[in-house]
Amino acid sequence: MTQQVQIPGTDLSIFPINLGTNTFGWTVDEAGSHAVLDGFLAAGGNFLDTAESYPAWVPGNTGRESETIIGTWLAARGNRDKVVLATKVGDHPDHKTQDPEYIRTAIDASLERLQTDHVDIYYAHRDDEVTPIAEVARVFHEVVRAGKARYVAVSNYSKDRLAEWLAVAEQENLAKPVAIQPQYSLVKRHDYEVELQPLALEHGLGVFTYFSLAAGFLTGKYRTEADLEGASRGGMVQGYFSAEGLEAVDELVAVAGAHGVEPTTVALAWLLTKDVTAPIVSARTPDQLDALMAAPELELTHDEVTRLDQASAPFA
């Protein structure tokens, strides 16, 4: 079994696949979500990613469904000490700001839904680019000092605003962000590699990538427009459809065939060669976990990584 890795700047050890739970309460119900969580732990996984806004985009949802479902699972299984739990604040349709007063109440609400007294990582989900960074940094430090979160992290922040947070944390001796959550995959490379990766390497930040499989495009299931019909994420996958995107998938499928694994496994293994600590992935059924959890064990050759780099060069 793959060894766990330590999240930089923390004492948290994780299996290097991060289970994203934005599907909970959307494409999978509570019972199905619990089955996925059980399967993830049984396969060696332990790192869960959620948010107060998952999945608010579904008509009729409040955006609190994912946290609530995880909470009922933790309560039923009594296994809080076996998981590393991360949630986020600041991208709910009703509360898109990083207002400190809201964050003080939001963490308590998240903990109540999750049925725990702390989260291991608390993310600023999306920068509002208005609230002074010093105020945001201070309130997240306050959350850590209160014991409600062990560490803080940042998602969807620009390079400059992240650098400012790191500087303020250093100057004021505040809880420093230990990780970032950027969008990054074979078909979405430029923003992370050019803007955020240098900062992450300089400051030793953990990197947990979202849309690691480009909303399913990199599973190899979608090779024609007809394949999108009826797919829950068809509209999201549509954005990756291009001659260049399909060429990258062709190379992915070829490398996967050489190893006798799924394209999904190769796409995630490629990310792990790029200093990604743990790609975020989601699953609707326990069966889908097999290809995801196999990624850390797959050793791509230098030639294979180069081939994938070249096939995805238009996105770099």
C-alpha positions as CSV (number, residue, x, y, z in Angstrom):
1,M,0.0,0.0,0.0
2,T,1.2,3.5,-0.8
3,Q,2.8,5.3,2.1
4,Q,1.1,8.3,3.5
5,V,2.6,11.7,3.0
6,Q,2.8,14.6,5.4
7,I,1.1,17.9,4.5
8,P,3.9,20.4,4.5
9,G,4.0,22.6,7.6
10,T,1.7,20.3,9.6
11,D,1.7,17.1,11.5
12,L,-1.1,15.7,9.3
13,S,-0.4,12.5,7.4
14,I,-2.6,11.7,4.4
15,F,-3.0,9.1,1.6
16,P,-2.1,11.2,-1.4
17,I,-5.6,11.3,-2.9
18,N,-8.0,13.9,-1.5
19,L,-11.7,12.8,-1.7
20,G,-13.8,15.8,-2.9
21,T,-17.4,15.6,-1.7
22,N,-19.2,18.2,-3.8
23,T,-21.2,15.3,-5.3
24,F,-22.8,14.5,-2.0
25,G,-26.4,15.7,-2.1
26,W,-26.1,16.3,-5.9
27,T,-25.3,13.2,-8.0
28,V,-25.3,10.8,-4.9
29,D,-27.7,10.7,-2.0
30,E,-26.8,10.2,1.7
31,A,-26.7,6.4,1.7
32,G,-24.6,6.4,-1.5
33,S,-22.3,9.1,0.0
34,H,-21.8,7.0,3.1
35,A,-20.9,4.0,0.9
36,V,-18.3,6.0,-1.0
37,L,-16.8,7.3,2.3
38,D,-16.7,3.7,3.7
39,G,-15.0,2.5,0.5
40,F,-12.5,5.4,0.5
41,L,-11.4,4.6,4.1
42,A,-11.3,0.9,3.3
43,A,-9.0,1.5,0.4
44,G,-6.6,3.5,2.6
45,G,-7.9,7.0,2.1
46,N,-8.3,9.4,4.9
47,F,-8.4,13.0,3.6
48,L,-11.9,14.6,3.0
49,D,-12.6,17.9,1.3
50,T,-15.9,19.7,1.6
51,A,-17.3,23.3,1.9
52,E,-20.2,25.1,3.3
53,S,-21.4,25.7,-0.2
54,Y,-21.5,22.1,-1.6
55,P,-23.7,21.7,-3.7
56,A,-25.6,25.0,-3.6
57,W,-25.8,25.0,-7.5
58,V,-28.4,22.3,-7.4
59,P,-32.0,23.7,-7.6
60,G,-33.6,23.3,-4.2
61,N,-30.4,22.8,-2.3
62,T,-29.1,25.0,0.5
63,G,-25.4,24.3,-0.1
64,R,-25.1,22.7,3.3
65,E,-25.8,19.2,2.1
66,S,-22.2,17.8,1.8
67,E,-21.1,18.9,5.3
68,T,-24.3,17.5,6.8
69,I,-23.9,14.1,5.1
70,I,-20.3,13.9,6.2
71,G,-21.5,14.7,9.7
72,T,-24.0,11.9,9.8
73,W,-21.4,9.5,8.6
74,L,-18.8,10.6,11.2
75,A,-21.5,10.3,13.9
76,A,-22.6,6.8,12.7
77,R,-19.1,5.4,12.3
78,G,-17.5,7.1,15.3
79,N,-14.3,7.5,13.3
80,R,-13.4,11.2,13.4
81,D,-9.9,10.4,14.5
82,K,-9.3,8.4,11.4
83,V,-9.9,11.2,8.9
84,V,-8.3,14.5,8.0
85,L,-11.1,16.9,7.4
86,A,-11.1,20.1,5.5
87,T,-13.9,22.6,4.8
88,K,-14.1,26.0,3.3
89,V,-15.9,29.4,3.8
90,G,-16.7,32.3,1.5
91,D,-18.2,31.0,-1.7
92,H,-21.8,30.3,-0.7
93,P,-24.4,32.1,-2.9
94,D,-25.6,34.0,0.1
95,H,-22.1,34.8,1.5
96,K,-19.4,35.2,-1.1
97,T,-17.3,37.6,1.0
98,Q,-14.4,37.0,3.4
99,D,-16.1,39.2,6.0
100,P,-14.5,38.4,9.4
101,E,-17.9,38.6,11.2
102,Y,-19.4,36.1,8.9
103,I,-16.4,33.7,9.2
104,R,-16.7,33.7,13.0
105,T,-20.3,32.3,12.7
106,A,-19.6,30.2,9.6
107,I,-17.0,28.0,11.3
108,D,-19.4,27.2,14.1
109,A,-22.2,26.3,11.7
110,S,-19.8,24.1,9.7
111,L,-18.7,22.3,12.9
112,E,-22.3,21.7,13.9
113,R,-23.2,20.2,10.5
114,L,-20.0,18.1,10.5
115,Q,-20.7,17.0,14.1
116,T,-17.2,17.6,15.3
117,D,-15.4,20.1,17.5
118,H,-12.7,21.0,14.9
119,V,-11.6,20.7,11.3
120,D,-8.1,19.9,10.4
121,I,-7.9,22.5,7.6
122,Y,-10.1,25.6,7.1
123,Y,-9.9,27.2,3.7
124,A,-10.7,30.7,2.5
125,H,-12.7,29.4,-0.4
126,R,-12.6,32.3,-2.8
127,D,-11.1,35.8,-2.4
128,D,-13.6,38.7,-2.6
129,E,-10.6,41.0,-3.5
130,V,-12.2,43.7,-1.3
131,T,-11.7,42.7,2.4
132,P,-8.2,43.7,3.5
133,I,-6.0,40.6,3.6
134,A,-4.8,41.5,7.1
135,E,-8.4,41.2,8.4
136,V,-8.9,37.9,6.7
137,A,-5.6,36.6,8.0
138,R,-6.4,37.7,11.6
139,V,-9.8,36.1,11.7
140,F,-8.5,32.8,10.4
141,H,-5.8,32.9,13.0
142,E,-8.5,33.5,15.6
143,V,-10.3,30.4,14.4
144,V,-7.1,28.4,14.9
145,R,-6.4,29.9,18.3
146,A,-9.9,28.9,19.4
147,G,-9.2,25.3,18.5
148,K,-11.9,25.2,15.8
149,A,-9.4,24.5,13.0
150,R,-5.9,23.2,13.3
151,Y,-4.5,24.8,10.1
152,V,-5.6,27.4,7.5
153,A,-5.4,27.2,3.7
154,V,-6.4,29.2,0.6
155,S,-8.4,28.4,-2.5
156,N,-8.9,30.6,-5.6
157,Y,-6.6,33.4,-4.5
158,S,-4.4,35.3,-6.9
159,K,-0.7,35.1,-6.6
160,D,-0.5,38.7,-5.2
161,R,-3.2,38.3,-2.6
162,L,-1.8,34.9,-1.4
163,A,1.7,36.5,-1.2
164,E,0.2,39.3,0.9
165,W,-1.4,36.8,3.3
166,L,1.8,34.9,3.7
167,A,3.7,38.2,4.4
168,V,1.1,39.4,7.0
169,A,1.1,36.0,8.7
170,E,4.9,36.3,9.0
171,Q,4.9,39.9,10.2
172,E,2.1,39.4,12.8
173,N,3.0,35.8,13.8
174,L,-0.4,34.6,12.6
175,A,-1.4,31.1,11.5
176,K,0.2,30.8,8.1
177,P,-1.6,29.1,5.2
178,V,-0.2,25.6,4.8
179,A,-1.8,24.8,1.5
180,I,-3.5,26.0,-1.7
181,Q,-6.2,24.6,-3.8
182,P,-5.8,25.6,-7.4
183,Q,-7.5,24.3,-10.5
184,Y,-4.9,22.2,-12.3
185,S,-4.9,19.2,-14.7
186,L,-3.4,18.1,-18.0
187,V,-5.8,20.4,-19.9
188,K,-5.6,23.3,-17.4
189,R,-2.0,24.1,-16.7
190,H,-1.0,27.7,-17.3
191,D,-2.5,29.5,-14.4
192,Y,-1.1,27.2,-11.7
193,E,2.3,26.5,-13.3
194,V,3.0,30.2,-14.1
195,E,1.3,32.0,-11.2
196,L,1.0,29.8,-8.2
197,Q,3.5,27.0,-8.4
198,P,6.6,29.2,-7.8
199,L,5.0,30.6,-4.7
200,A,3.9,27.2,-3.4
201,L,7.5,25.9,-3.9
202,E,9.0,29.0,-2.3
203,H,6.9,28.7,0.8
204,G,6.6,25.0,1.0
205,L,2.8,24.9,0.6
206,G,0.8,21.7,0.2
207,V,-1.1,21.6,-3.2
208,F,-4.5,20.0,-3.5
209,T,-5.8,20.4,-7.0
210,Y,-9.4,20.6,-8.0
211,F,-10.9,19.6,-11.3
212,S,-8.0,17.2,-11.4
213,L,-9.8,15.2,-14.0
214,A,-11.3,18.2,-15.8
215,A,-14.8,17.4,-14.7
216,G,-14.5,13.9,-16.0
217,F,-13.0,14.8,-19.5
218,L,-9.7,13.1,-18.5
219,T,-11.5,9.8,-17.7
220,G,-11.5,9.1,-21.5
221,K,-15.3,8.6,-21.4
222,Y,-16.1,11.7,-23.5
223,R,-14.6,11.4,-27.0
224,T,-17.4,12.8,-29.0
225,E,-20.1,15.4,-28.5
226,A,-22.7,12.6,-28.3
227,D,-20.9,11.2,-25.2
228,L,-22.0,14.3,-23.3
229,E,-25.7,13.8,-23.7
230,G,-27.3,13.2,-20.4
231,A,-24.1,13.5,-18.4
232,S,-24.5,15.3,-15.1
233,R,-21.3,17.3,-15.8
234,G,-21.8,17.5,-19.6
235,G,-21.9,21.3,-19.6
236,M,-18.6,21.4,-17.6
237,V,-16.9,18.9,-19.8
238,Q,-18.0,20.8,-22.9
239,G,-15.5,23.5,-22.0
240,Y,-12.6,21.1,-22.6
241,F,-13.7,19.8,-25.9
242,S,-11.3,20.9,-28.6
243,A,-8.9,19.3,-31.0
244,E,-6.0,20.0,-28.6
245,G,-8.0,18.6,-25.6
246,L,-8.9,15.4,-27.4
247,E,-5.2,14.9,-28.5
248,A,-4.2,15.1,-24.8
249,V,-6.8,12.5,-24.0
250,D,-5.5,10.3,-26.8
251,E,-2.1,10.3,-25.3
252,L,-3.5,9.7,-21.9
253,V,-5.4,6.6,-23.2
254,A,-2.3,5.3,-24.9
255,V,-0.2,5.6,-21.7
256,A,-3.0,4.0,-19.7
257,G,-3.2,1.1,-22.2
258,A,0.6,0.4,-21.8
259,H,0.1,0.0,-18.1
260,G,-3.2,-1.8,-18.2
261,V,-4.9,0.9,-16.1
262,E,-7.6,3.5,-16.5
263,P,-6.9,6.9,-18.1
264,T,-8.1,8.4,-14.8
265,T,-5.2,6.7,-13.0
266,V,-2.6,8.1,-15.4
267,A,-4.1,11.6,-15.2
268,L,-3.7,11.6,-11.4
269,A,-0.3,10.0,-11.5
270,W,0.9,12.8,-13.8
271,L,-0.3,15.4,-11.3
272,L,1.7,13.6,-8.5
273,T,4.9,14.0,-10.6
274,K,4.3,17.8,-10.6
275,D,4.7,18.4,-6.8
276,V,1.0,18.0,-6.2
277,T,0.5,16.8,-2.6
278,A,-2.9,15.1,-3.2
279,P,-5.2,15.7,-6.2
280,I,-8.9,16.1,-5.3
281,V,-11.2,13.6,-6.9
282,S,-14.8,12.7,-6.5
283,A,-16.8,9.4,-6.9
284,R,-20.5,8.6,-7.2
285,T,-20.0,4.9,-6.3
286,P,-17.4,2.9,-4.4
287,D,-16.5,1.1,-7.7
288,Q,-15.2,4.4,-9.1
289,L,-12.6,4.6,-6.3
290,D,-10.4,1.8,-7.7
291,A,-9.0,3.8,-10.5
292,L,-8.5,6.9,-8.3
293,M,-6.8,5.1,-5.5
294,A,-4.4,3.3,-7.9
295,A,-2.7,6.5,-9.0
296,P,-0.1,6.9,-6.2
297,E,1.2,3.3,-7.0
298,L,1.6,4.0,-10.7
299,E,5.1,4.9,-11.7
300,L,5.2,6.8,-14.9
301,T,8.5,6.7,-16.8
302,H,10.3,9.8,-17.7
303,D,9.4,9.3,-21.3
304,E,5.7,8.9,-20.5
305,V,5.7,12.1,-18.4
306,T,7.4,13.9,-21.3
307,R,4.8,12.6,-23.8
308,L,2.0,13.8,-21.6
309,D,3.7,17.1,-21.1
310,Q,4.0,17.6,-24.8
311,A,0.5,16.4,-25.5
312,S,-0.8,19.0,-23.1
313,A,1.6,21.7,-24.0
314,P,-1.2,23.9,-25.6
315,F,-2.6,24.3,-22.1
316,A,0.7,25.2,-20.5
